[in-house]
């Protein structure tokens, strides 16, 4: 029996996800407002580019919808970081380009303020 190695997907080049981060920054006030509305539940926030809609989900429920265990593990890591640093996990979905990327963003300060981490998830 021949063993084959699974090829790991390359991490996206920053330019490939910059437009998604920019979309999150453009919607920052709206994302923060949705997060604040459900802050006691510590939701994961999703912005759909084509629909121009924002959704809030419980982390566990949202994680069940991710394609694989790796993506769920990355979400859990980001979520724990966000809770510890009083930030929010934001997903930006682009169905046309089949992209789903998450960021950890501040929800209490200005649009460009604070740190962010980027993670690309399998769809």
C-alpha positions in Angstrom: 0.0 0.0 0.0 1.3 3.4 -1.0 0.9 6.2 1.5 0.1 9.5 0.1 0.6 12.7 2.0 -2.1 15.2 2.2 -1.1 18.5 0.8 -1.7 21.4 3.2 -3.4 24.4 1.8 -1.2 27.4 1.5 -2.1 30.3 3.8 -3.5 33.1 1.6 -1.3 36.0 0.5 -2.3 39.1 2.5 -3.5 40.8 -0.7 -6.1 37.9 -1.1 -7.7 38.8 2.2 -7.1 42.5 2.4 -10.4 43.3 0.7 -12.1 41.2 3.4 -10.4 43.0 6.2 -11.3 46.3 4.6 -14.9 45.2 4.4 -14.8 44.4 8.1 -13.3 47.9 8.8 -15.9 49.6 6.6 -18.7 47.8 8.6 -17.0 48.1 11.9 -19.6 50.4 13.5 -22.4 48.0 12.4 -20.5 44.9 13.4 -19.8 46.4 16.9 -23.5 47.4 17.2 -24.6 43.9 16.5 -22.0 42.5 18.9 -23.0 44.9 21.6 -26.7 43.9 21.2 -25.8 40.3 22.1 -22.6 41.0 24.1 -23.8 39.0 27.2 -23.8 35.9 24.9 -20.4 36.7 23.4 -21.4 35.9 19.8 -19.4 35.3 16.7 -20.3 38.0 14.1 -20.6 37.2 10.4 -20.7 39.8 7.6 -21.9 38.5 4.2 -20.5 40.7 1.4 -23.0 39.9 -1.2 -26.1 40.1 1.0 -24.6 43.2 2.9 -26.0 41.6 6.1 -24.6 41.0 9.5 -25.5 38.0 11.6 -24.6 37.0 15.2 -24.3 33.4 16.2 -23.4 31.4 19.3 -19.8 30.2 18.9 -20.7 26.5 19.2 -23.5 26.7 16.7 -21.3 28.6 14.2 -18.5 26.1 14.7 -20.7 23.2 13.7 -21.2 24.8 10.3 -17.5 25.0 9.5 -16.2 22.5 7.0 -13.7 20.6 9.1 -12.1 20.1 12.4 -9.1 22.3 11.6 -11.4 25.3 11.0 -13.4 24.5 14.2 -10.1 24.4 16.2 -8.9 27.7 14.7 -12.3 29.3 15.6 -12.0 28.0 19.2 -8.5 29.5 19.5 -9.6 32.8 18.1 -12.7 32.9 20.3 -10.7 32.2 23.5 -8.3 34.9 22.5 -11.1 37.3 21.9 -12.7 36.6 25.2 -9.4 37.1 27.1 -8.7 40.4 25.3 -12.3 41.7 25.3 -12.6 41.6 21.5 -14.9 39.9 19.0 -14.5 37.3 16.3 -15.7 38.5 13.0 -16.1 36.4 9.9 -16.4 37.9 6.4 -18.0 35.7 3.8 -17.6 36.3 0.0 -19.6 33.6 -1.7 -18.6 34.8 -5.2 -14.9 34.2 -4.5 -15.6 31.3 -2.1 -13.8 32.9 0.8 -14.5 32.8 4.5 -12.0 34.6 6.6 -12.1 35.5 10.3 -10.6 38.3 12.2 -10.3 39.2 15.9 -11.3 42.9 16.2 -11.9 45.4 18.9 -15.6 46.1 19.4 -15.3 49.1 21.8 -13.1 51.5 20.0 -12.5 53.1 16.6 -12.6 51.3 13.2 -8.9 51.1 12.7 -8.0 50.7 16.4 -6.6 47.7 18.0 -5.1 44.4 16.8 -6.5 41.9 14.4 -5.6 38.4 13.5 -6.6 36.8 10.2 -7.5 33.2 9.7 -8.8 31.6 6.5 -11.3 28.8 6.9 -12.2 26.0 4.5 -15.6 26.3 3.0 
